Amino acid sequence: MPAPYRGVLLDLFGTLITFEPGRLPEMQVGSERIRTTVAGLAGPLATWAPGTTPEGFLQALVAVSDEMARGRTSDHVELPSRERFRRALERVGCDDTRLAEAAVHLSRAHMALIATATILPDEHRALLEALRPRYRLGLVSNFDDTATGLGADEVLFVGDTFAEDVLGARAAGVDAAWIDARGGGVPDGATPPRFRLRGLCELAPLLVTP
C-alpha cells in the first residue's frame, strides 16, 4: 500500500538532478588546470571588480566558502550564493558602493554556469510525471526559505545526505526517505529514517499505486 502522504519534498543536487563538473569551463591555477565556474566569470569580474584576476577571485571565493562552511556547522544556517560572492568581492577590494549589486550579478552568472553542468535523468523525469497527479511536489534547496503549504506530517522529504537531509527533515518533524547511494548504512548511533533507498527510482513503489 502506498505511504499516506499528500506531498513529496525533493532535494535538488544529488537526488533529483546530477552534477557533472566536467561540463564547467577550465582555468589554469598554478601548475594544474581545474574546472570551475570562476573560469567563466572573467567578463563580470572586469566589469564589477576591475583589476581582479579570475585566479585571485577564486582564491578569495574558496577562503570565504571554507569560512562559511565552518560557521554552518555551528549555526546550521545556509547563506545564499550572493552572500558568498559579496564576501569574496569585498575581500578582493570591490568598491563598497557597488558591492551588493556586483554580488548579485556574479552570483547569477555563476548559477547560469552551474545550470549547464546539471542533468535531469530521464528516469527521474518519468518519476515526477508519475507522482504529479497524486502529490504536491516541492524542490527544496539549502538556501530556499518558502512555506510548504502542507503540514509536516503530510509530506515526505527525499534527500541524499544524512546530516543535512535526514536530520534536517527530522528536526522539522518531517519523514525522510534517504538515498544511501553508496550503501554505507545509517551512521553508528543514529536513528534510521522512515525509508532508506539506493536510488530515487525506488521511491515510486512507496508512493504510487501500480
LUMVODO-212687 format. One record per residue (C-alpha): x, y, z; residue in three letters. Coordinates in steps of 0.25 Angstrom, whole numbers, plus 5000, padded with zeros to 4 digits. Layout:
// LUMVODO-212687
east | north | up | r
X | Y | Z | Ala;
...
// end
This chain:
// LUMVODO-212687
east | north | up | r
5000 | 5000 | 5000 | Met;
5006 | 5014 | 4996 | Pro;
5010 | 5023 | 5008 | Ala;
4999 | 5033 | 5013 | Pro;
5006 | 5046 | 5009 | Tyr;
5000 | 5058 | 5002 | Arg;
5013 | 5064 | 4997 | Gly;
5027 | 5060 | 4994 | Val;
5039 | 5069 | 4996 | Leu;
5051 | 5066 | 4988 | Leu;
5065 | 5071 | 4990 | Asp;
5071 | 5076 | 4977 | Leu;
5086 | 5073 | 4975 | Phe;
5090 | 5058 | 4977 | Gly;
5075 | 5054 | 4978 | Thr;
5067 | 5059 | 4967 | Leu;
5078 | 5064 | 4957 | Ile;
5092 | 5060 | 4955 | Thr;
5104 | 5070 | 4954 | Phe;
5115 | 5068 | 4944 | Glu;
5127 | 5076 | 4947 | Pro;
5134 | 5072 | 4934 | Gly;
5124 | 5082 | 4927 | Arg;
5129 | 5094 | 4934 | Leu;
5140 | 5103 | 4928 | Pro;
5154 | 5101 | 4931 | Glu;
5165 | 5110 | 4936 | Met;
5180 | 5109 | 4940 | Gln;
5183 | 5110 | 4954 | Val;
5198 | 5109 | 4957 | Gly;
5202 | 5096 | 4951 | Ser;
5189 | 5090 | 4948 | Glu;
5176 | 5092 | 4941 | Arg;
5163 | 5092 | 4948 | Ile;
5149 | 5093 | 4945 | Arg;
5141 | 5104 | 4952 | Thr;
5130 | 5114 | 4949 | Thr;
5140 | 5125 | 4952 | Val;
5147 | 5121 | 4939 | Ala;
5135 | 5127 | 4932 | Gly;
5134 | 5140 | 4941 | Leu;
5145 | 5148 | 4935 | Ala;
5135 | 5157 | 4928 | Gly;
5127 | 5160 | 4940 | Pro;
5139 | 5162 | 4949 | Leu;
5145 | 5172 | 4939 | Ala;
5132 | 5180 | 4940 | Thr;
5130 | 5179 | 4955 | Trp;
5144 | 5178 | 4961 | Ala;
5154 | 5183 | 4951 | Pro;
5168 | 5178 | 4953 | Gly;
5163 | 5165 | 4959 | Thr;
5168 | 5153 | 4952 | Thr;
5160 | 5140 | 4952 | Pro;
5171 | 5133 | 4959 | Glu;
5171 | 5144 | 4970 | Gly;
5156 | 5143 | 4971 | Phe;
5156 | 5128 | 4972 | Leu;
5165 | 5129 | 4984 | Gln;
5156 | 5138 | 4991 | Ala;
5144 | 5130 | 4988 | Leu;
5150 | 5117 | 4993 | Val;
5154 | 5124 | 5006 | Ala;
5141 | 5130 | 5008 | Val;
5134 | 5117 | 5005 | Ser;
5142 | 5110 | 5015 | Asp;
5139 | 5120 | 5026 | Glu;
5124 | 5119 | 5023 | Met;
5125 | 5104 | 5024 | Ala;
5131 | 5105 | 5037 | Arg;
5120 | 5114 | 5042 | Gly;
5109 | 5106 | 5037 | Arg;
5114 | 5094 | 5046 | Thr;
5110 | 5102 | 5058 | Ser;
5098 | 5111 | 5054 | Asp;
5092 | 5102 | 5043 | His;
5089 | 5114 | 5034 | Val;
5092 | 5112 | 5019 | Glu;
5094 | 5126 | 5014 | Leu;
5091 | 5129 | 4999 | Pro;
5101 | 5129 | 4988 | Ser;
5100 | 5145 | 4986 | Arg;
5105 | 5146 | 5001 | Glu;
5117 | 5137 | 4998 | Arg;
5120 | 5145 | 4985 | Phe;
5119 | 5158 | 4993 | Arg;
5129 | 5154 | 5004 | Arg;
5139 | 5149 | 4993 | Ala;
5137 | 5162 | 4985 | Leu;
5139 | 5170 | 4998 | Glu;
5152 | 5162 | 5000 | Arg;
5158 | 5166 | 4986 | Val;
5155 | 5180 | 4988 | Gly;
5142 | 5183 | 4981 | Cys;
5136 | 5197 | 4982 | Asp;
5127 | 5197 | 4994 | Asp;
5117 | 5205 | 4987 | Thr;
5115 | 5194 | 4976 | Arg;
5117 | 5182 | 4985 | Leu;
5103 | 5177 | 4987 | Ala;
5100 | 5179 | 4972 | Glu;
5113 | 5173 | 4968 | Ala;
5110 | 5161 | 4977 | Ala;
5096 | 5159 | 4970 | Val;
5102 | 5159 | 4956 | His;
5113 | 5150 | 4959 | Leu;
5104 | 5140 | 4966 | Ser;
5095 | 5140 | 4955 | Arg;
5106 | 5137 | 4945 | Ala;
5111 | 5126 | 4954 | His;
5098 | 5119 | 4955 | Met;
5096 | 5120 | 4940 | Ala;
5109 | 5112 | 4938 | Leu;
5105 | 5102 | 4949 | Ile;
5092 | 5100 | 4941 | Ala;
5100 | 5096 | 4929 | Thr;
5106 | 5085 | 4937 | Ala;
5093 | 5079 | 4942 | Thr;
5085 | 5067 | 4937 | Ile;
5071 | 5062 | 4940 | Leu;
5072 | 5047 | 4937 | Pro;
5060 | 5042 | 4928 | Asp;
5056 | 5032 | 4939 | Glu;
5055 | 5044 | 4949 | His;
5046 | 5052 | 4940 | Arg;
5037 | 5040 | 4938 | Ala;
5036 | 5038 | 4953 | Leu;
5032 | 5053 | 4954 | Leu;
5021 | 5051 | 4943 | Glu;
5016 | 5039 | 4951 | Ala;
5016 | 5046 | 4964 | Leu;
5010 | 5059 | 4960 | Arg;
4995 | 5055 | 4958 | Pro;
4995 | 5049 | 4972 | Arg;
5004 | 5058 | 4981 | Tyr;
5008 | 5073 | 4983 | Arg;
5023 | 5073 | 4979 | Leu;
5033 | 5082 | 4984 | Gly;
5048 | 5085 | 4981 | Leu;
5056 | 5088 | 4994 | Val;
5070 | 5095 | 4993 | Ser;
5079 | 5098 | 5004 | Asn;
5077 | 5113 | 5003 | Phe;
5062 | 5113 | 5000 | Asp;
5052 | 5118 | 5011 | Asp;
5038 | 5117 | 5006 | Thr;
5025 | 5112 | 5012 | Ala;
5022 | 5097 | 5009 | Thr;
5007 | 5099 | 5008 | Gly;
5005 | 5086 | 5015 | Leu;
5007 | 5081 | 5030 | Gly;
5020 | 5074 | 5034 | Ala;
5012 | 5061 | 5036 | Asp;
5007 | 5061 | 5022 | Glu;
5019 | 5061 | 5014 | Val;
5032 | 5053 | 5011 | Leu;
5045 | 5059 | 5009 | Phe;
5055 | 5052 | 4999 | Val;
5070 | 5054 | 5000 | Gly;
5083 | 5048 | 4998 | Asp;
5091 | 5053 | 5011 | Thr;
5089 | 5048 | 5025 | Phe;
5093 | 5060 | 5033 | Ala;
5087 | 5071 | 5025 | Glu;
5075 | 5064 | 5018 | Asp;
5071 | 5053 | 5028 | Val;
5074 | 5061 | 5041 | Leu;
5069 | 5074 | 5035 | Gly;
5055 | 5067 | 5032 | Ala;
5055 | 5061 | 5046 | Arg;
5057 | 5074 | 5052 | Ala;
5045 | 5080 | 5045 | Ala;
5036 | 5068 | 5048 | Gly;
5036 | 5062 | 5034 | Val;
5038 | 5048 | 5030 | Asp;
5050 | 5045 | 5021 | Ala;
5054 | 5036 | 5010 | Ala;
5069 | 5035 | 5010 | Trp;
5076 | 5031 | 4997 | Ile;
5088 | 5024 | 5002 | Asp;
5095 | 5023 | 4988 | Ala;
5108 | 5017 | 4993 | Arg;
5101 | 5007 | 5002 | Gly;
5109 | 5012 | 5015 | Gly;
5097 | 5010 | 5024 | Gly;
5092 | 5019 | 5035 | Val;
5103 | 5025 | 5044 | Pro;
5106 | 5018 | 5057 | Asp;
5096 | 5022 | 5068 | Gly;
5087 | 5029 | 5058 | Ala;
5072 | 5027 | 5057 | Thr;
5069 | 5022 | 5043 | Pro;
5060 | 5030 | 5034 | Pro;
5046 | 5025 | 5030 | Arg;
5051 | 5020 | 5017 | Phe;
5065 | 5016 | 5012 | Arg;
5067 | 5015 | 4997 | Leu;
5078 | 5013 | 4988 | Arg;
5073 | 5022 | 4977 | Gly;
5062 | 5031 | 4974 | Leu;
5054 | 5022 | 4965 | Cys;
5052 | 5013 | 4977 | Glu;
5043 | 5023 | 4983 | Leu;
5031 | 5020 | 4973 | Ala;
5027 | 5007 | 4979 | Pro;
5025 | 5014 | 4993 | Leu;
5016 | 5025 | 4987 | Leu;
5010 | 5021 | 4974 | Val;
4999 | 5010 | 4973 | Thr;
5002 | 5001 | 4961 | Pro;
// end
